[in-house]
Amino acid sequence: MSAKRRKRGKKSSPHGKRRVKRHDASPPMADPPIDARTHSAIPKSKDKHKGSKAVPQKRITGWRLWLFRIIAVTVIPALLFLLVELSLRIAGYGYPAAAIIKHEANGNVSYCDNVKFGWRFFPRNIAREFEPFIFPADKPHNTCRIFILGASAAMGTPDPAFCFGRLLRTMLRQEYPGADFEVVTPAMAAINSHVVLQIAKDCARHQPDLFVVYLGNNEVTGPYGAGTVFTPLSGSLSLIRTGIALKATKLGQLLTSLFESVGGERDELAVWRGMQMFLEKQIRADDPRLETVYQHFQQNLKDIKRVALKSGAKIIFCTVGSNLRDCPPFASLHRPDLAETENKKWDDIYKRAVELETAGDYAEAVEYYVAAAETDDSYADLQFRLGRCYWAMGEYDKARDRYIKARELDTLRFRADNRINQIIRNVAAAKAVSSVYVLDAATALESDSPHRTTGEELFHEHVHLNFKGNYLLAKTILEQMRQILPDQIKSQRATNRPLLTEAECAERLAYTDWDRYRIADQVLNDFIKKPPFTNQLYHDEEVSLMGQELRDLKVYLRPEALEKSAAQYRRAIENDSGDWRLHYKYGRLLAEDLKDYQAAAKEYRLVQHLLPHCHLGYDALGSVLRGLGDLDAAIAQYLKAIQIRPTSADPHYYVGWVYQKQGNTDKAVEYYSKTVQLQPNYVPAYNNLAEILNRRGKVDEAVKICRRGLHFAPNNAILHGNLGMLLNKQGHRNESLKELNIALELDPNSTNVRKVLRAILRNRTD
């Protein structure tokens, strides 16, 4: 080796160590890794038991582990929820969830009803809504603001214009002329205390002076009840409230919408069918689920009381009245352990008792009914029949007891029972808070009824008060209010002004003969002639009596009677020109019966001015303009109504109708299709769709449209007739004849169907 090479070989390595030539065959080892912090080599263990040991990782234990877990299951999901919620709000998704929302128009700020509030508790297309209301954001001086809470009975069904809240305001204005009374009724059909609590919370934000609560009929059948079709009963009130709160968020609304779209539309909830929707939801009086309902009701009432007191308002809890004497049970069930032999024995005795009752032999009928009760006294109809027999015999106390028992045993529980009213009394009386009062409305109504047994003199049907009943309730509340009104209001009582009579209230609220006819017609055809009323005892007798009453009232549709009613409306409007309901109903009288469309249009424009947030004025004006032939202006009004209430089927249908009239059938099909999507039993839309498709030569599609319509409206003669004609066009003669015969059976006076039938049969013989 040369000296030069020897010299080069002795050079030190970059780390100051001499490089050593390896003589073994194994590959050179890689340099150990360098610690980035110390720049020194990290020793590498050759064996897990020898050399330097690896540094073990610390495990999270004890309270740190639990803290981590809590953060993982609470804080992180909460942050994700807030992030999604904020994103949805920025994007403008969803709808306002409060019962009362802000409204700004022409520089004025008010608060009004939220037409979409019911979406939180019902499917959108059948969601119930408030009778519209509006009040100023800043409560004027010398004003008493009263909120009336409840369901359809508080709302004033069948005509909210004559609810006890409006009667109460009329009486207060008479008695305290120097004060102003805002009586707001955010009540809604088909709801119960779970929903009313949310409404109370919203009302509490608006400077209330008094709450009046008339609530209890829907605790079983309303949302989250034991006999509802909307939401399943849960034993956990906290779980129910969490679900309600979630639906108030944008994320909750998104999840609900996704769930409904994936789950598909349930036919039984696609159309609002009123009380008949609950026919399969019978609940016995001893059903253990009722105890859950009562507990929830009690806690909800306590929380409504707490909300009212926290707002600084006083509160009156009213017990709830119902029709005992003239409302048989909607459904009855035998006790579940009744043996077959006992059932047969009961049937035999019961049938004999009915025969005796029908023959007018009430005393002997009672003996048989009592004998049947010894085998099974839980059958509600039996108790009602006993009550009717005792009443006919003049034994009124016994009759009243049986009528009450019949209501308690009714398995379609649409009426507040004794336990509900007792809970109301208990909650109001608890801790004797000075600002909480109980008004025994049930007893007050009974005191004004024959032999303390309520009936048709106060009620339209099962729970909805007629004008006299609402007057009596308002009068009873007023007597209570005299003692609890704010001092500055009390001081303005005019002692020289007597309490308004029922007739004087009717004059000021324009409760006319025309209204009497309309309400009687609505009660008979929208309630009494439909299930579950059709299942009641003595139903044919009731329909006959009400039918005769309606025929007698028809005299008020004569021109001179209508003009008399119109004059009464004008006097009422002169006395209270700011009452939108008076303008709205007067416009309806002018448009529908007097056919004075120009005058009606004037009234509906006033409604729009007084109630700018509501769809009613726009919808009504659209119909009047359609009647006047101003079709483009009609469409503009209908579209405004749709913008305010997108789930309303009527304006969609009439926009389609106008487009069809103008020859724009593409637009007509679009709006008719939306109509039946919103209201699947909207028969005129199906017929018009089928007509358009037929004229386009799309007979198969027209047949499908008719069949879908009949799925939701199986007893519609026009749809059966149109389907029969279309099937005949397709060459399906036998099926066509079947449909046409059904149509003729449903409507024997249809000359068009008879004409088509004769033509088909003649062609067949030829």
C-alpha positions in Angstrom: 0.0 0.0 0.0 1.4 3.4 -0.9 2.1 6.0 1.8 -0.5 8.2 0.3 -3.2 5.6 0.7 -2.1 4.8 4.2 -2.2 8.4 5.1 -5.7 8.8 3.7 -6.9 5.7 5.6 -6.0 7.2 8.9 -8.4 10.2 8.5 -11.0 10.6 11.2 -14.7 10.2 10.4 -16.9 13.2 10.5 -17.8 12.3 14.1 -14.2 12.2 15.2 -13.9 8.4 15.1 -11.6 6.4 13.0 -13.3 4.4 10.2 -12.9 0.7 10.8 -12.9 -1.7 7.9 -15.3 -4.5 8.5 -14.3 -8.0 7.6 -17.6 -9.9 8.2 -20.0 -10.6 5.5 -23.0 -8.9 7.1 -24.1 -5.6 5.6 -23.2 -2.4 7.4 -25.6 -1.3 10.2 -27.5 1.9 9.6 -26.6 4.8 11.8 -28.8 5.1 14.9 -31.5 7.8 14.6 -30.8 11.3 15.9 -32.9 12.9 18.6 -34.1 16.2 17.1 -34.0 17.9 20.5 -30.5 16.9 21.7 -28.9 16.0 18.4 -27.5 12.9 20.0 -28.0 9.3 18.9 -30.9 7.3 20.4 -29.6 4.0 21.5 -31.3 1.0 19.8 -32.0 -2.0 21.9 -30.7 -5.3 20.5 -33.0 -7.4 22.6 -36.2 -6.6 24.4 -34.6 -7.9 27.6 -31.2 -6.5 27.2 -29.6 -3.1 26.6 -31.5 0.2 27.0 -35.2 -0.1 27.5 -37.9 1.7 25.4 -39.7 4.6 27.2 -43.3 3.3 27.9 -46.3 5.4 26.8 -48.4 6.9 29.7 -52.0 5.6 29.8 -54.8 8.0 30.7 -56.5 6.7 33.9 -58.7 7.9 36.7 -60.5 11.2 36.5 -58.6 12.2 33.4 -60.0 9.2 31.5 -63.6 10.1 32.6 -63.1 13.7 31.7 -61.9 12.6 28.2 -64.9 10.4 27.8 -67.4 13.1 28.9 -65.8 15.6 26.5 -66.0 13.0 23.7 -69.7 12.3 24.2 -70.9 15.8 25.1 -68.6 18.7 24.1 -67.6 17.4 20.6 -71.2 16.4 19.5 -72.4 19.8 20.9 -69.8 21.6 18.8 -70.7 19.7 15.7 -74.4 20.4 16.3 -73.7 24.1 16.7 -71.6 24.1 13.6 -74.3 22.4 11.5 -77.0 24.6 13.1 -75.2 27.8 12.4 -74.5 26.7 8.8 -78.2 25.9 8.2 -79.2 29.3 9.7 -76.8 31.1 7.5 -78.1 29.2 4.5 -81.7 30.3 5.4 -82.9 26.7 5.8 -86.0 25.8 7.8 -88.9 27.8 9.3 -89.5 29.9 12.5 -90.5 27.6 15.3 -92.0 30.0 17.8 -95.8 30.4 18.1 -95.5 34.2 17.9 -93.2 35.9 15.4 -92.3 39.5 14.5 -93.9 41.2 11.6 -92.8 44.6 10.1 -94.9 46.5 7.6 -94.9 50.2 6.7 -92.5 51.0 9.5 -94.7 49.4 12.1 -93.5 46.5 14.2 -96.0 43.9 15.5 -96.2 40.4 16.6 -98.4 37.8 15.0 -99.3 34.1 14.8 -96.8 31.8 13.1 -98.7 29.8 10.4 -95.9 27.2 10.4 -95.8 26.6 14.2 -97.9 23.4 13.8 -95.3 21.9 11.6 -93.4 20.9 14.8 -96.2 18.6 15.9 -98.1 17.5 12.8 -97.2 16.4 9.2 -96.9 19.7 7.3 -99.8 19.1 4.9 -102.3 18.5 7.7 -100.7 20.8 10.4 -103.3 22.8 12.4 -102.9 26.5 12.7 -104.1 29.4 14.9 -107.0 31.7 14.2 -104.9 34.7 13.0 -104.0 37.4 15.5 -101.7 40.4 15.6 -100.8 42.9 18.3 -98.3 45.8 18.6 -94.7 45.0 19.7 -94.8 47.8 22.3 -97.8 47.4 24.6 -99.7 50.7 24.7 -100.3 52.5 27.9 -103.5 51.6 29.8 -103.7 48.3 28.0 -104.4 44.9 29.5 -103.0 42.1 27.5 -104.8 38.7 28.0 -103.7 35.4 26.4 -106.2 32.6 26.2 -104.6 29.2 25.9 -106.2 25.9 24.9 -107.3 23.8 21.9 -110.4 23.9 19.6 -112.9 24.6 22.4 -110.9 27.7 23.4 -110.4 28.6 19.8 -114.2 28.7 19.3 -114.7 25.8 16.8 -116.7 25.7 14.6 -116.5 29.5 14.2 -113.7 31.3 16.0 -115.4 34.6 15.5 -117.7 33.7 18.4 -115.2 32.2 20.8 -115.4 33.1 24.5 -112.3 35.3 24.2 -114.0 37.6 21.7 -117.2 37.7 23.9 -115.0 38.5 26.9 -113.3 41.4 25.1 -116.7 42.8 24.1 -117.9 42.7 27.7 -114.7 44.2 29.0 -114.8 47.1 26.5 -118.3 47.9 27.7 -117.5 47.7 31.4 -114.1 49.5 31.3 -114.5 52.1 28.5 -111.4 54.0 29.4 -109.1 51.0 29.0 -107.9 48.9 26.1 -108.1 45.1 26.2 -106.0 43.0 23.9 -107.5 39.5 24.1 -105.2 37.2 22.1 -106.3 33.6 21.6 -103.3 31.5 20.4 -105.4 28.3 20.6 -105.2 25.5 18.0 -107.3 22.5 17.2 -106.1 19.0 18.1 -103.3 20.1 20.5 -102.9 19.3 24.2 -100.8 20.5 27.1 -97.4 19.4 25.6 -98.0 22.0 22.8 -99.7 24.6 25.0 -96.7 24.8 27.3 -94.5 25.8 24.3 -97.1 28.5 23.3 -97.2 29.7 26.9 -93.5 30.2 26.9 -93.7 32.3 23.7 -96.6 34.4 25.1 -94.7 35.1 28.3 -92.2 37.2 26.3 -94.8 39.7 25.3 -95.8 41.5 28.5 -98.9 39.5 29.5 -101.2 40.7 32.3 -103.3 37.6 32.4 -103.4 34.0 31.1 -106.7 32.1 30.9 -106.3 28.4 30.4 -109.2 26.3 29.1 -107.5 23.0 28.3 -108.0 19.2 28.8 -110.1 17.6 26.1 -107.2 16.4 23.9 -104.8 15.0 26.5 -105.3 11.4 25.3 -105.7 12.0 21.5 -103.4 15.0 21.0 -99.7 14.8 20.3 -97.8 12.5 22.6 -101.0 11.1 24.1 -101.9 7.5 24.6 -104.6 7.5 21.9 -102.9 9.7 19.2 -102.0 8.9 15.6 -99.2 11.5 15.4 -96.5 10.6 17.9 -96.1 7.6 20.2 -96.7 7.9 23.9 -93.5 8.0 26.0 -93.3 7.5 29.7 -90.5 10.0 29.9 -91.6 13.6 29.8 -88.0 14.7 29.5 -87.7 12.7 26.3 -90.8 14.2 24.9 -89.6 17.7 25.6 -86.2 17.0 24.2 -87.8 15.9 20.9 -90.0 19.1 20.9 -87.0 21.2 21.5 -85.0 19.5 18.7 -87.8 20.2 16.2 -87.4 23.9 17.0 -83.8 23.8 15.6 -82.9 23.9 12.0 -81.0 20.6 12.2 -84.1 19.0 13.8 -86.2 20.3 11.0 -83.8 18.9 8.4 -83.7 15.5 10.1 -87.5 15.4 10.3 -87.8 16.3 6.6 -85.3 13.6 5.7 -87.1 11.1 7.8 -90.4 11.9 6.2 -89.0 11.7 2.7 -87.3 8.4 3.3 -90.2 6.9 5.3 -92.7 7.9 2.6 -96.2 9.3 3.1 -98.5 7.4 5.4 -101.9 7.4 3.7 -103.7 7.7 7.1 -101.8 11.0 7.7 -101.9 12.3 4.2 -105.3 14.0 4.7 -106.8 15.7 7.7 -109.9 13.6 8.5 -110.7 15.1 11.9 -111.8 12.9 14.7 -112.3 9.8 12.5 -108.5 9.5 12.3 -108.5 8.1 15.8 -111.1 5.4 15.4 -108.5 2.6 16.0 -107.1 4.3 19.1 -109.5 3.2 21.7 -108.3 3.5 25.3 -110.1 1.8 28.2 -110.8 3.7 31.5 -108.4 1.3 33.3 -105.7 1.4 30.7 -102.4 1.9 32.6 -101.2 4.4 29.9 -103.8 6.9 31.2 -101.8 7.3 34.3 -98.9 8.5 32.2 -101.2 10.9 30.4 -102.4 12.3 33.8 -98.9 12.7 35.1 -97.8 14.5 32.0 -100.8 16.8 32.1 -100.2 17.7 35.7 -96.6 18.6 35.2 -97.3 20.6 32.0 -99.9 22.6 33.9 -97.5 23.2 36.7 -94.9 24.5 34.2 -97.5 26.7 32.4 -98.2 28.2 35.9 -94.5 28.7 36.5 -94.0 30.4 33.1 -97.0 32.7 33.7 -95.9 33.7 37.2 -92.3 34.3 36.0 -93.6 36.7 33.4 -95.3 38.7 36.1 -98.8 37.8 34.9 -101.7 36.3 36.7 -103.3 33.1 35.6 -106.8 31.6 35.7 -107.1 27.8 35.2 -110.6 26.8 34.0 -112.1 23.3 34.4 -113.5 22.0 31.2 -117.1 21.3 30.4 -118.6 18.7 28.0 -121.9 17.6 26.6 -123.3 14.8 28.9 -126.9 14.5 28.0 -126.9 14.8 24.2 -123.5 13.2 23.3 -123.5 9.4 23.6 -120.2 7.6 23.8 -118.1 7.4 20.6 -117.0 3.8 21.3 -117.5 1.1 23.9 -115.6 -2.0 24.9 -116.4 -4.9 27.2 -114.0 -5.7 30.0 -111.2 -7.8 28.6 -111.7 -10.8 30.9 -115.3 -11.3 29.9 -115.9 -15.0 29.1 -117.7 -16.0 26.0 -120.7 -17.4 28.0 -120.9 -14.2 30.0 -120.7 -12.1 26.8 -123.6 -14.1 25.3 -125.6 -13.7 28.5 -124.9 -9.9 28.5 -125.9 -9.6 24.8 -129.3 -11.3 25.4 -130.2 -9.1 28.4 -129.0 -5.9 26.6 -131.0 -6.6 23.4 -134.1 -7.2 25.5 -133.5 -3.9 27.3 -133.1 -2.0 24.1 -136.4 -3.4 22.8 -138.1 -2.2 26.0 -136.5 1.2 25.8 -137.6 1.6 22.2 -141.1 0.7 23.1 -141.1 3.4 25.8 -141.2 1.0 28.8 -138.3 2.7 30.6 -138.8 1.2 34.0 -138.6 -2.3 32.8 -135.7 -1.4 30.5 -133.8 -0.1 33.5 -134.2 -3.4 35.2 -132.7 -5.3 32.3 -129.9 -2.7 31.8 -129.0 -3.0 35.5 -129.0 -6.8 35.2 -126.6 -6.6 32.2 -124.4 -4.3 34.3 -124.1 -7.0 36.9 -122.2 -9.0 34.3 -120.3 -6.1 32.8 -120.8 -2.5 33.7 -117.8 -1.2 31.7 -119.6 -0.9 28.4 -120.1 2.9 27.9 -123.3 2.6 25.8 -125.0 0.7 28.5 -124.4 3.5 31.0 -125.7 6.1 28.5 -128.9 4.1 27.8 -129.5 3.8 31.5 -129.0 7.6 31.9 -131.5 8.2 29.1 -134.1 5.9 30.6 -133.7 7.5 34.1 -134.1 11.0 32.4 -137.3 9.9 30.7 -138.6 8.7 34.1 -137.8 12.0 35.8 -135.0 10.5 38.0 -132.6 13.3 37.0 -129.8 12.7 39.6 -129.6 9.0 38.7 -129.6 10.0 35.0 -126.7 12.5 35.5 -124.6 9.9 37.3 -125.0 7.5 34.5 -124.3 10.1 31.8 -121.0 11.0 33.7 -120.1 7.3 33.9 -120.8 6.9 30.2 -118.3 9.7 29.4 -115.7 8.2 31.8 -116.0 4.8 30.1 -116.0 6.2 26.5 -113.0 4.5 24.8 -112.5 7.3 22.2 -111.5 9.9 24.8 -112.3 13.2 23.2 -113.8 14.7 26.3 -112.0 15.8 29.5 -112.9 13.3 32.3 -113.2 13.8 36.0 -109.5 13.1 36.7 -108.5 15.8 34.2 -110.7 18.4 35.9 -109.5 17.4 39.3 -105.8 17.8 38.2 -106.7 21.3 37.0 -108.2 22.2 40.4 -105.2 20.7 42.3 -102.6 22.5 40.2 -104.4 25.8 40.6 -104.8 25.4 44.4 -101.3 24.2 45.1 -99.3 26.4 47.5 -102.1 29.0 47.4 -100.2 31.5 45.2 -102.0 34.8 45.1 -101.7 35.2 41.3 -103.1 31.8 40.5 -106.9 31.3 40.3 -109.2 28.4 39.5 -112.5 28.9 37.8 -114.8 25.9 37.9 -116.2 26.4 34.4 -117.6 22.8 34.3 -119.7 23.5 37.4 -120.8 26.9 36.0 -122.0 25.3 32.8 -123.8 22.6 34.7 -125.5 25.2 36.9 -127.1 26.8 33.8 -128.3 23.4 32.4 -131.4 21.4 33.2 -130.9 19.4 36.4 -127.2 20.3 36.3 -126.7 18.0 33.2 -125.2 19.8 30.2 -126.6 19.2 26.7 -127.4 20.8 23.4 -128.5 24.1 25.0 -124.8 24.9 25.5 -122.9 22.6 23.1 -122.8 22.1 19.4 -121.7 18.5 19.8 -119.3 16.9 22.3 -117.1 19.8 23.6 -117.5 22.8 21.4 -119.7 25.5 23.0 -122.4 27.3 21.1 -122.9 31.0 21.3 -124.9 30.7 24.5 -122.2 28.5 26.1 -119.4 30.8 25.1 -121.4 33.8 26.5 -121.9 32.0 29.8 -118.2 31.1 30.0 -117.0 34.6 29.2 -119.4 36.1 31.7 -118.1 33.7 34.4 -114.5 34.6 33.6 -115.3 38.3 33.7 -116.8 38.0 37.2 -113.5 36.5 38.3 -111.4 39.1 36.5 -113.1 42.1 38.2 -111.1 41.2 41.3 -107.7 40.6 39.7 -107.3 43.2 37.0 -104.5 45.7 37.4 -105.4 48.7 39.6 -105.1 51.2 36.8 -107.6 49.2 34.8 -110.0 48.6 37.8 -110.2 52.3 38.4 -111.8 52.8 35.0 -114.8 50.6 35.5 -118.0 52.3 34.6 -120.4 51.3 37.3 -123.3 52.7 35.5 -122.9 50.3 32.6 -124.7 47.0 33.1 -123.2 43.7 31.9 -124.0 43.1 28.2 -126.7 40.6 27.6 -126.3 37.6 25.2 -128.4 39.4 22.6 -126.3 42.6 22.9 -123.1 40.6 22.4 -124.6 38.9 19.4 -125.4 42.3 17.9 -121.8 43.7 18.5 -120.1 40.6 17.1 -122.5 40.3 14.2 -123.8 36.9 15.2 -126.5 37.0 12.5 -129.1 34.6 11.2 -126.9 34.0 8.3 -124.2 32.8 10.7 -126.6 30.6 12.5 -127.4 28.8 9.3 -123.8 28.4 8.3 -122.7 27.0 11.7 -125.7 24.6 11.8 -124.8 23.4 8.3 -121.1 23.0 9.3 -121.9 21.1 12.5 -124.2 18.7 10.8 -122.2 18.0 7.7 -118.6 18.3 9.0 -119.1 16.7 12.3 -122.4 14.8 13.0 -122.6 13.0 9.6 -119.0 11.7 9.9 -117.3 9.1 12.0 -117.0 8.7 15.0 -120.4 10.5 15.4 -121.9 8.0 13.0 -121.1 5.3 15.6 -123.1 7.0 18.4 -126.4 5.7 19.8 -129.5 7.5 18.4 -127.5 8.9 15.5 -130.3 8.7 13.0 -132.6 10.5 15.4 -129.9 13.3 15.9 -129.4 13.7 12.1 -133.1 13.9 11.6 -133.6 16.6 14.2 -130.6 18.7 13.0 -131.6 18.3 9.4 -135.0 19.8 10.3 -133.4 22.6 12.2 -131.2 23.4 9.2 -134.2 23.4 6.8 -136.0 25.8 9.2 -132.9 28.1 9.2 -132.8 28.2 5.4 -135.4 31.0 5.5 -132.4 33.2 6.5 -130.9 32.8 3.1 -133.7 34.7 1.4 -132.7 38.1 0.0 -134.5 40.2 2.6 -133.0 38.1 5.5 -129.5 38.4 3.9 -129.8 42.1 3.7 -130.9 42.2 7.3 -127.7 40.3 8.2 -125.6 42.6 6.1 -127.0 45.6 8.0 -126.1 44.0 11.3 -122.5 43.5 10.0 -122.3 47.2 9.0 -123.5 48.3 12.4 -120.9 46.0 14.1 -118.1 47.4 11.9 -119.1 50.9 12.7 -118.8 50.1 16.4 -115.4 48.4 15.9 -113.8 49.2 12.5 -110.5 47.6 13.5 -111.9 44.1 13.9 -110.6 42.2 10.9 -113.0 39.3 11.5 -116.0 41.5 11.0 -114.6 42.7 7.6 -113.7 39.2 6.6 -117.1 37.7 7.4 -119.0 40.6 5.9 -116.9 40.2 2.7 -117.9 36.5 2.7 -121.6 37.3 3.0 -121.3 39.8 0.2 -119.4 37.5 -2.1 -121.0 34.1 -1.5 -124.7 35.0 -1.0 -125.3 38.6 -2.1 -122.9 38.3 -5.1 -121.7 41.8 -4.6 -118.1 41.2 -5.7 -117.0 44.8 -5.8 -118.1 45.4 -2.2 -116.6 42.2 -1.1 -113.2 43.1 -2.7 -113.3 46.3 -0.6 -113.7 44.4 2.6 -111.0 41.9 1.8 -108.5 44.7 1.0 -109.3 46.0 4.5 -108.6 42.6 5.9 -105.2 42.7 4.1 -104.5 46.1 5.7 -105.5 44.9 9.2 -103.9 41.5 8.9 -101.0 41.8 6.4 -99.2 38.7 7.5 -102.2 36.3 6.9 -103.1 34.4 3.8 -106.9 34.7 4.3 -107.3 38.2 2.8 -105.2 37.4 -0.3 -107.0 34.1 -0.9 -110.4 35.6 -0.5 -109.6 38.6 -2.7 -108.2 36.2 -5.4 -111.6 34.4 -5.5 -113.5 37.6 -5.8 -111.3 38.9 -8.6 -111.8 35.5 -10.3 -115.5 36.0 -10.1 -115.1 39.5 -11.6 -113.1 37.9 -14.5 -109.9 39.7 -13.6 -107.8 36.5 -13.9 -104.3 37.9 -13.9 -105.0 39.9 -10.8 -106.6 36.8 -9.2 -103.4 34.8 -9.9 -101.3 37.6 -8.2 -103.5 37.4 -5.1 -103.4 33.6 -5.0 -99.6 33.6 -5.3 -99.3 35.9 -2.3 -101.5 33.6 -0.3 -99.2 30.6 -1.4 -96.1 32.6 -0.4 -97.5 33.1 3.1 -98.9 29.6 3.5 -97.2 27.2 1.1 -99.2 24.2 2.3 -102.6 25.7 1.4 -104.3 23.6 -1.3 -107.1 26.0 -2.3 -105.0 28.8 -3.9 -102.9 26.2 -5.7 -106.0 24.7 -7.2 -107.4 28.0 -8.3 -104.2 29.2 -9.9 -104.3 25.9 -11.9 -108.0 26.6 -12.7 -107.2 30.1 -14.0 -104.3 28.9 -16.1 -106.5 26.2 -17.5 -109.1 28.8 -18.3 -106.4 30.9 -20.1 -105.3 27.9 -22.1 -101.9 27.4 -20.3 -102.4 23.7 -19.6 -98.8 23.1 -18.7 -99.0 25.5 -15.8 -102.4 24.2 -14.9 -101.0 20.6 -14.6 -98.2 21.9 -12.5 -100.5 23.6 -9.9 -103.1 20.8 -10.0 -100.4 18.3 -9.3 -99.2 20.4 -6.3 -102.8 20.6 -5.1 -103.2 16.8 -4.8 -99.8 16.5 -3.3 -100.8 18.9 -0.5 -104.3 17.5 -0.2 -104.6 14.0 -1.7 -108.4 14.0 -1.5 -108.9 17.2 -3.5 -111.4 15.8 -6.0 -111.8 18.8 -8.4 -108.0 18.8 -9.0 -108.0 15.1 -10.0 -111.0 15.7 -12.3 -109.4 18.6 -14.1 -106.0 16.8 -14.4 -107.8 13.8 -15.9 -109.6 16.1 -18.3 -106.4 17.8 -19.5 -104.6 14.4 -19.9 -107.6 13.0 -21.8 -107.6 15.9 -24.2 -103.9 15.4 -24.8 -104.7 11.8 -25.7 -103.0 10.4 -22.6 -105.9 8.2 -21.5 -103.8 5.8 -19.6 -102.4 8.6 -17.4 -105.9 10.0 -16.9 -107.1 6.6 -15.7 -104.2 6.5 -13.2 -105.1 10.0 -11.9 -108.7 9.0 -11.4 -107.7 5.8 -9.6 -105.4 7.7 -7.2 -108.1 10.2 -6.5 -110.5 7.3 -5.6 -107.9 5.9 -3.3 -108.3 8.9 -1.1 -112.0 9.7 -1.9 -113.6 6.3 -2.6 -117.2 7.6 -2.4 -116.9 10.4 -4.9 -119.5 9.9 -7.7 -117.8 12.3 -10.1 -114.5 10.4 -10.0 -116.2 7.1 -10.5 -118.2 8.5 -13.4 -115.1 10.0 -15.1 -113.1 6.8 -14.6 -116.0 4.8 -16.1 -116.0 7.1 -19.2 -112.2 6.8 -19.6 -112.3 3.0 -19.2 -115.0 2.9 -21.9 -112.7 4.9 -24.2 -110.0 2.3 -23.6 -112.4 -0.5 -24.5 -112.8 -1.9 -21.0 -116.6 -2.1 -21.2 -117.3 -4.3 -18.2 -115.1 -2.4 -15.8 -116.5 0.8 -17.3 -120.1 -0.3 -16.5 -119.0 -1.2 -13.0 -117.6 2.3 -12.3 -120.6 4.0 -13.9 -123.0 2.0 -11.8 -121.1 2.9 -8.6 -121.3 6.5 -9.6 -125.1 6.3 -10.2 -125.6 4.6 -6.9 -123.7 7.4 -5.1 -125.5 10.1 -7.1 -128.8 8.8 -8.5 -129.6 12.3 -10.0 -126.5 12.4 -12.3 -128.0 12.9 -15.8 -124.5 12.7 -17.4 -123.7 9.3 -16.0 -127.2 8.0 -17.1 -126.6 9.3 -20.5 -123.2 7.6 -20.8 -124.6 4.3 -19.4 -127.4 4.3 -21.9 -125.0 4.9 -24.8 -122.7 2.0 -23.7 -125.6 -0.4 -23.3 -127.1 0.6 -26.6 -123.7 0.0 -28.4 -123.5 -3.4 -26.7 -126.8 -4.6 -28.0 -126.0 -3.2 -31.4 
